[in-house]
């Protein structure tokens, strides 16, 4: 079994009871933890508590590394849905690959199996943002409109309620868009997160980011406050009635939030001080807390130095972070499809480095798969390829735990 280097603070493992964690794969041999990898957790004063010694790392800088294009076409940004991905090129072209149902008519343009190799998303206008759900892709355009395509509407179709959209949060039943002035508008019908065309109030704050999952939604306000609403009290991170709560309210116990990511089971938020907090249902081991446990309030994921977590991506199956040293760490209870980037089927309950050939500018996660955008503009993916989400030109049921380059048209 290969050596695995967890980034988690060793003392927290003993406190959280990793050695007695329970779950479907508890009888399997788990990677051992090397005490030499332990380090002090973050000590920035931005929410949460820590009794550890002061942090010895350099000041946190959450800015993404600059991409120095060394490939053609050169990718500048990557977006994930559960079973497909899209990437923005430096040439202004968006290319998507994966589940053909989520790509609509564009899937047929693939060179191999429909959707299994990247296709150009054209004839819709200048794209400024992309949002992806299980069976749909939406694009925010420079004219402020939103076009969606996928299983129900194979051809790009204009969404009537979204105006002046700049950022998208797309779900299976309900969607949200942030306008140029920070107005957060949602549409669609969900018993969990709201119905009808609604302008969401964030206590007078403008929205800077939003994400939406099956039973919970989140938005970051201009001051860094994180707001939640929905019908899953475990995921909302605050006191809430047992019935659906469609009114955004502040998540408790967090400082200013830099980024939020959510799956249908858990949530992770990165603060402006470089601290990562996760909460929600822990059955998939994706909270990074050292064991299988469910927590309903933000709980800090601890990292050893010298790097800080700088960007977080989560999926139903696992979670990953891009670190300030351009490395990537992932964690989950199991590694069924190789989504954690190592050969063993056993998972890791703490952030563990993935061996990658190039420094990374961004990481994106789908259900059972992971892609990274390297600082040279290339994209590598690994994990599940049953929908063609690795961009290999074919679909298969094999475990692809070794990162493979995506070839773009």
N, C-alpha and C positions, 0 to 999 in steps of 0.2 A: 504493500500500500504506500502510495507516495506521501511525502511529508506535507502537511497542511499547516499554514501559519496563520492562526487566528489573530485578529486585531483587537479582540475584546479584552477588557481588564480582568485579570485572573481572579482577583478577589470577588468580583461580582458573580463569577461563575459558581464559586463555592456557596455564596449567599443565596443564589437563585436555585440551587439544587440540580445542576445539570446532570450529575451522576445518577440521579434517581428519576430523571425525566421519563414520562410515559408516552407511548404512542404506538402506531401500527408497526414501526420498524425497530422497536427497542431491543429486539433480540439480535439485531445485526451489530457487527463490530463498528464502532464509530471512530473517526480519526482522533488520535490523541492530541492533547493540548500541550504545547511546549511552554513551560513557565518563562522561558527567556523571551517570549513574545509579549509578555505582560507589560503594561505601561500605565501611566497616570491618565485618568479621564479628564476631559475638558474642564476648565475652571472658570470660563468666562461668565460674567454676571449678567445672564440674559434669561433667567428663569430656570426652574429646577433646582435641585440641591446636590451637593457633593461634599463628602468629608475628606476627599483625597488631597494630596499635596498640590501646591500650585502647579499649573501646567508649564512645561518647559518648552513647548513648541513655539515657533514664530507666530506673530499675529495672524489671525484668520483672514484669508482673502478668497472669497467665494467666486471670483470672476472666472469664467471658463477660459481655458488656454486658447491662445490665438491659433487658428488653423492656417498653416503654411502649405498651400496646395502643392502636392508633389505627384498627383495622379490626375487623369482626365477621364471622365468628368470628376470634379472635386466637390465633395459634399460638405455642407456647412452646418446642417442641423438634421436631427433624426427624431421621428415621432412614432410611437407604438400604439397599436390597438391590441386586443387579446391575441389575434392570430394573423396580423399583418403589420407592415411597417411602411413608412414614407420618409423620404429624405429630400431636403432642399439642396439643390446644386448651386455652385457659384455662378453658373450660367443662367440662373433665374428659373430653371426647370425643376419641377417636383416629380419624383419618381417613386412609385409604390410597388410593393410585392407582397404576396401571401394569399390569404383566403380569398378566392375569386368572388365569393358572395359579397364581400365587403368592397370589392373594386368595381362592381357593376360591369358595364360594357368594356371598360378598359382592360379587364382581365384577359380577354381574348387576344390582346396584342402581344402576350408573352411569347418568347421564342420556343418554350417547351410547353409543359402542362399549364393550363390557364392560371395566371397569377403567380406561378412558381419562379418567374424571373422578373426583374423590375420593368415596369411599363411607364411611359411618359404620360403625365396627367396634363393634357393640353385642351385647347378650345374652350376654356372657362374664363380666361383673363389672367391678370397678374395675381398670383396667390401670395397672401401675406401670412396665413396660418393654416394649419391642418389639424383637424380633430378626428379621432378614430374610435369606433366602438366595434362590437363583435361582428356586425353585419352591415356596417355603413362607414362611409368616409365623407367628411364635410370639409370644405375649403372656404376660408374667409378671403375675400377679394379686395383689391385696391379700391374698387368703387364702393366699398362698405357692405356689399351684399354677401350672402352665404349660399353656396350651392352644395347640395348633398347628392350622393349616388351610392348604390349598393344593391342589396337584395330586393328591396321594395321598389326602388326607383333606379333602374340600371343606368339611365342617362342623367347627367347633372341637372338637378332641378332646384330652382331658386326657392329659398325659405322666405316666406312673406314677412315674418315678424322680426327678423334680425336686421337691424339697420346700423350702418356705420361700424360694423364689426371689425375688431382688430385681433382678438384672441378668442379661441373656442374651447369649450368643454363639452364633449359629445358623449351621450349615454345611449343605451338601447331604447329607452322610452322618453327621456327628457334631455334637453340640451340647453346650454347657456352660451352667451357671447358677451364679451366685454367691448364696449364701444371706445372710440377715440378719446372720449371725455371721462372714461372710467365707469360709465353706467353699465350695470349688470342686468341683462335681459335673458329670461329663460322661457322656453316653450316646450310643448309636448305634454303628455299625460302620464303621470306616475303616481301610484298610491303612496309611494314612499317619499318622493322629493318634490311633489307639487304638480298642479295641473293648470293648463291654459297659459296664455301669454302674460308674463309677470315681470315687472321691474323689481328686482330684489333690493331691499334696504339693508345696508351694512352700518346702521347707526350713524348715517351721514357721511360715511367714508366712501371714497372712490375705490373701485376694485382694481387690483393689479394682476391677479391670477385667479383661476378657478379650476376645479376638477369635479367630476360627478361620477358616482358609481351607482350600482343597482339600488341601494337603500340609504345612501348618504351623499351629501354634496358639501363642498368646502370652497371658501373664497378668502383671499388675502386682501385686507384693506390697505390703504395708502400708508398708514402708520405701522404696518406690519402685524396688526391684529388678525388672528385667524378666526373665521366664522364658520359655523356648521349648521346644517339643517337636514332633516330626514326622519327615517323610521327605525333606525337601528341604534338603540341607546348605547350599545357597546362601542360603536364607531364615532359617535358624536363628540366624545371627549369632554362632556359637561353634564350638569344636571338637566334632565329632560323628562317630559311625561312619557309614559309607556306608549301612548298613541303617537302617530306621526306628528312631528313638529316641523312645520314648513316655514317658520320664522327664523332667519339667521340670527345666531347668538354666538358670543365669544367662547372659544375653546379655552378651558381653564388650564392654568399652570404652564403657559408658554410665554416666552419673551417675544420680541419682534420676529416674525416669520419671514424667511427669505423664499422658501419654496415648500409646496405641499404636493404629495402624491398619494393616490388612493386606489386600492383594488376593491373588489366586492366584499372583502373580508377584513382588511386592515388599512391603516393610514400611517404615513410617516411625514414629519415636518422638520425641515432644516431651519434653524434660527440664524439670525444675522451674526451671531457670535460663533457659528460653526458647530453647534451642538445638534445632534439628531435625536428626535423623540418619535417613538412609534407606539401605537395602541390599536386595540380591536381584537378580533378573534385570533387566537394563537395556535389553532390546530395545525396549521401548515408550517409552523416554526419560522414564520416570516417576520416576526417582530424583532429578532436579533437580540433577545434578552437572555439567552443561555439555556432556555428550556421551553417546553410547550406550556404556555400559560396565556390566558386571556386577561387583558387589562383594559379598563374602560376610561382611563385617564392617561395623558401623555407620559411616557416612561422613557428615560434616557437610554440610548444605545451607546455603550462606552467603547472608545477606541484608544489604542496605544499610539504613541507618537511615532515618527515626527509629523505625519500628515494629518489633515483634518478632512472629514467628509464635506464635500462641496456641492454635490448634486445627487439626488436620490430618485430611483425609479422602482416602482413596485408592480407586481402582478399577482394574480390569484395564487400562484405557486411559490413565489420567491421574491426577494428584495435585493437590490444592488445599489452601490454608491460609487460615484467617481470621486476619488480623493484629490486633495490639492497637489499631490505629486504626480497626478495623471495616471495613477494606478486604479484598478477596479476591485472592489470586494463584494461578494454576494453571500447570501445565506438562506437556508430553508431546511425543513425537516427531512426531505428526501431529495434525491438528484435523479429522478426517474428518467428524464430525457437528456440529461447532461447539461441542464440549464445553468448549473453552478460552475461549469467549466472544468470539471475534473472527472476522472474515469469511474470512480466508485459510485455506486447507486445510493450509498448512505449520504445524508446531508450534513450540514454544519449549522448549529444553532446560534453562531456568532459570526460577525463579518470576517470573511476569509478571502485572502487575495486570489485573484484569477491570474494565471500565467498568460500574459499577452505579448505579442511580438512588437507592439508599438505603443507609445504613450497615447492616452485617451483624452478626448475633449468632452465626450458625453456618452452616457449609457442609457439604453432603453430596454424595457422588459415587456414580453408578452407572456401568455400562459404557456409555460414550459420552454420558453426560448428567451435568448438575450442577444442584443446587438450593441456594438460600440462604434462610435465615430472616432477615428484616430485623428491625431493632430496633423496628419498629412492629407486629410480629406478622404481617406478610404474608410470603408465600413466592413467590419467582420461580425459574423453571427454564429451562434451555436445553440444546441438544444433540439427541440422538437421541430420536425420538418413535415408533419403530416398534412399541413395546409400549404406547403411551399414557402413558409415564412423565413427560410434561410437564404432564399434567392438563388438556389442551386439549379433552377431550370426544371426540377422534377420534385415530386412528392414521394416520401417514403416514411416508414415507421421505425427507422434506425435511430440509435442514440448518437447524436453528433456533439460530443463534448469538446472537440477541438475547434477553436475559432477558424472560420473559413471566410475568405474575402468574397464580398458580393460584387459581381461584375455588372456595371451599369451601361445601358445603351447611350 
